[in-house]
Amino acid sequence: MSKLRHSLPRFICQGATLAAMLLLGAHLFAQSTPLLVDVDHRAATSLDGPWHAIIDPYGNGLYNVDGSINLHGYGENRQPKSKSDLVEYSFAKSPTLRVPGDWNTQRKELLLYEGVVWYEKDFAYAPKPHTRAFLHIGAANYRAYVFVNGAKLCQHEGGFTPFDCDATSALQSGNNFVVIAVDNTRLRDGVPTLKTDWWNYGGLTRDVSLIQVPEKYIDDFDLHLQRGSKTEIAGSVHVQGAGAGEAVVVRIPAAGIVQHATTDASGRAPISIHAPGLELWSPDHPKLYRVEIQAGNDTGHDTLTDEIGFRTIEVRGTEILLNGSPIFLRGVSIHGEAPIRGGRATSDQDDATLLRWAKELGVNFVRLPHYPQGARMMRLADRMGILVWEEAPVYWAIEFDNPQVLAKAQQQLAEIIRRDRDKASVIFWSVANETPVTPARNNFLQAMIASARAQDETRLVTAALLSSRHGNEIQVNDPLGAYLDVVSFNEYAGWYQGTPQEIANIKISSIYQKPLLLSEFGAGAKAGFHTDADTRWSEEYQANVYRQQLQMLRGVANLRGMCPWVLVDFRSPLRELPGIQDFYNRKGLISDQGQKKQAYFVMQKAYLQHTIGNQH
Ligand code: GCB
């Protein structure tokens, strides 16, 4: 047990039943903002680039003294009307911050800043009749309040998922301005909560754009191979604003598919396509099909295109099956941090470097912990043929007994499922990481699992569980395992527990007859620090932990995958040791500056030579 893990607070179930939590969560979620899917394939006006920014440490322009939102604060972007008019802020005179981007790494004095930052941008707009316009925000950490031309449009909580604000009625022909207040103050009842082992990067951290759609538009669709079938595509297309009888067409030209369907009273058209002869997507053959979806008719329609891979993922007994065949997941965990330059990953280039490093390591799988990363990452994984684990930010001990917190967690899970359901690479929804077992937590996570299954019947549901260690036994016995498809667990033998030499004697077992996945193991090392293998922080120590772990893992029955912690050193406020950590978690196989450590090569050899993962 690490020191961190010892400090996790204990929770007492306050009697919230599973059914009550499910109901309340669903109710609260129903009130959230709309969300367009496949936004990166829509024609959009990008609002990326420099935005004027006001640092507002006391939330002076956002909150009234009672904590409510001030609708007449900085969101109005006021200019003095006369020379005697008093206005105590000015966007025009404030310097800019880049969007997308965290504020922490753009100005030295903001590295540790937590609080409110205001963003403002002017843009031109020409309204078209019979259209709607949405402001699409890829992510804003952690709470965001959006104003257009002085009117508050929407707000959103959750730092890693996208949201849309309907700006149709607020926009005018010609010049417009948008103001977004972003507050990254950590909250006890937030998801995640107060303590995380990663940097609380604040700001508009992903792309922002303006999207025009017809009055009736495709806001959601889901097309996937039915579990276990290589020929039947199922799913639905939802047309917002449509009632019964709206025409929908799905085309997959390269497969010769043209499928007509009609919406029901709720605007949803069920899709069922017999598609023999599809080339299935896999890491060896990441085949993507261009899919065209059209709703409406000649007098008015909405068209969306996408690049979709078709594959199945299932569990049979203790095996994980990709397209019907057993697979071992040779993985690595990757935080959403930009290599070399640091800060939040924001570009295709950032993601490409990370996935290239992972691919060179020999992986067919990546775990993207502990929060959803940008959609660019999943697109790239789709193209590169890398399987992906995505995770909701339910980390350590959040307020499991608080139904509002469940609603927040379910909302973020729903947003990410909706965004990434069209990505073949994504095979897991992970509902949590290292959550101490209590009745309240069990109820909470069962509700999360039920949500994931209700929204996506094809992917596997998992969670990174804590394991319990008694002497040389590590047992995976968390009661949540009964509800998961794949039982994943973290263990740090040789780092938080015992010495590397003791690892050889450890036996890992699970009480479940299900696939086991080691979602974390590892050790810290400062790149370039070389000495003997008994000295902490040396590359030799870390490499030794890897050698011993690999040896032990070869003997674990039902092990179907593993994700060393972690590909690259990442910033963390918990890691302070001067000269070694300097606010970086040093468990990377690669340093934050791109230096490969000895352990990288130990792991690479095992993956490339397949000396791990043969225990079928
Ligand atoms: C864990 C956590 C991860 C930490 C890691 C560590 O168990 O899941 O977020 O960063 O250990 O380095 O201690």
Boltz pocket constraint, residues with backbone or C-beta under 6 A from the ligand:
constraints:
  - pocket:
      binder: B
      contacts: [[A, 2], [A, 197], [A, 370], [A, 433], [A, 434], [A, 490], [A, 520], [A, 565], [A, 585], [A, 587]]
      max_distance: 6.0
